[in-house]
Amino acid sequence: MEPSSGVGAEKRPPTVDLVKDKNGTDQILLQNPKGASVKISLHGGQVLSWKTEKGDELLFNSTKANSKPPHPVRGGIPICFPQFGTRGSLEQHGFARNKMWLVENNPPALPSFDSTGKAFVDLVLKSSDEDTMRIWPHSFEFHLRVSLALDGNLTLISRVRNINSKPFSFAIAYHTYFSISDISEVRLEGLETLDYLDNLHEKERFTEQGDALTFESEIDRVYLNSKDVVAVFDHERKRTFLIRKEGLPDVVVWNPWEKKARALTDLGDDEYKHMLCVDGAAIEKPITLKPGEEWTGKLNLSLVLST
Ligand SMILES: O=P(O)(O)OC[C@H]1O[C@@H](O)[C@H](O)[C@@H](O)[C@@H]1O
């Protein structure tokens, strides 16, 4: 595979390599000139790993994850599309995370994309296979650009295009499993005072009180119309994740806690302590595309270290 363009300030160029996992599934390994890396599986277009230049993993991956297609890996960033959860007639979280995506060598131009020093790859999921058409009879193209910048920031730009003659609607979530020291020690800021739909109370609507979120039991909520930046503070590890999003008004917050974790065969009993899902999403108001229209959504993840 050709390395991506953008040889910039650093001596070493960013690299893009095709590798295989133990099941023979193709994966893409992005590395920036400083040695930070991102691994993406073509199965689901799922980011599996995001590492700092020191090699610290920033995304949670379950030790019990089943990486054999068609199972999505429990961890990383599965993409929920065109349905979130059970809000629709499709399988939980839609089919995109279970499909094989393709590497796209000539994606439609992304005018605002600055490639300087970035390692990036373009993937695509098309509706053309019979299975997809049977369960969701809409012709679409889902273009996904995953890029790793010189400063280690990870960006996912999604473009969904309606290439049919009738409109369709979809929901989307980047189901991001952050790796954390201990769920009882982290704080989530940016969702104070927002309304949310509580999946643990039949999707009933509540309003968050004024404080940052801390965690002491199972949580499964969709916060509505959030600001474009939310932050996960992990004091023990002295690190903060900043989640910046565009075109993604909602934020899902999920942790299964002890009882549900035990019921999930692909999650270790205690592993819930070391993960927190915070998803940039568009759920409450599905996105509708008329024929020929395109939607763009962007998620940018960065790490801030404190001393
Ligand atoms: O086990 P899955 O299909 O990956 O889903 C995990 C969780 O994902 C969350 O986003 C949902 O709100 C939860 O209800 C769900 O349990």
Ligand as a Chemical Component Dictionary entry (heavy atoms), coordinates in Angstrom:
data_LIG
# 
_chem_comp.id                   LIG 
_chem_comp.type                 NON-POLYMER 
_chem_comp.pdbx_formal_charge   0 
_chem_comp.three_letter_code    LIG 
# 
loop_
_chem_comp_atom.comp_id 
_chem_comp_atom.atom_id 
_chem_comp_atom.alt_atom_id 
_chem_comp_atom.type_symbol 
_chem_comp_atom.charge 
_chem_comp_atom.model_Cartn_x 
_chem_comp_atom.model_Cartn_y 
_chem_comp_atom.model_Cartn_z 
_chem_comp_atom.pdbx_ordinal 
LIG O1 O1 O 0 -23.207 -5.343 23.190 1  
LIG P1 P1 P 0 -23.348 -4.282 22.113 2  
LIG O2 O2 O 0 -24.320 -4.675 21.057 3  
LIG O3 O3 O 0 -22.027 -3.877 21.551 4  
LIG O4 O4 O 0 -23.956 -3.010 22.826 5  
LIG C1 C1 C 0 -23.387 -2.502 23.978 6  
LIG C2 C2 C 0 -24.200 -1.344 24.525 7  
LIG O5 O5 O 0 -24.050 -0.251 23.653 8  
LIG C3 C3 C 0 -24.614 0.946  24.185 9  
LIG O6 O6 O 0 -24.321 2.001  23.375 10 
LIG C4 C4 C 0 -26.091 0.750  24.297 11 
LIG O7 O7 O 0 -26.689 1.939  24.745 12 
LIG C5 C5 C 0 -26.336 -0.388 25.256 13 
LIG O8 O8 O 0 -27.707 -0.583 25.418 14 
LIG C6 C6 C 0 -25.655 -1.646 24.738 15 
LIG O9 O9 O 0 -25.817 -2.677 25.680 16 
# 
loop_
_chem_comp_bond.comp_id 
_chem_comp_bond.atom_id_1 
_chem_comp_bond.atom_id_2 
_chem_comp_bond.value_order 
_chem_comp_bond.pdbx_ordinal 
LIG O1 P1 DOUB 1  
LIG P1 O2 SING 2  
LIG P1 O3 SING 3  
LIG P1 O4 SING 4  
LIG O4 C1 SING 5  
LIG C1 C2 SING 6  
LIG C2 O5 SING 7  
LIG C2 C6 SING 8  
LIG O5 C3 SING 9  
LIG C3 O6 SING 10 
LIG C3 C4 SING 11 
LIG C4 O7 SING 12 
LIG C4 C5 SING 13 
LIG C5 O8 SING 14 
LIG C5 C6 SING 15 
LIG C6 O9 SING 16 
# 
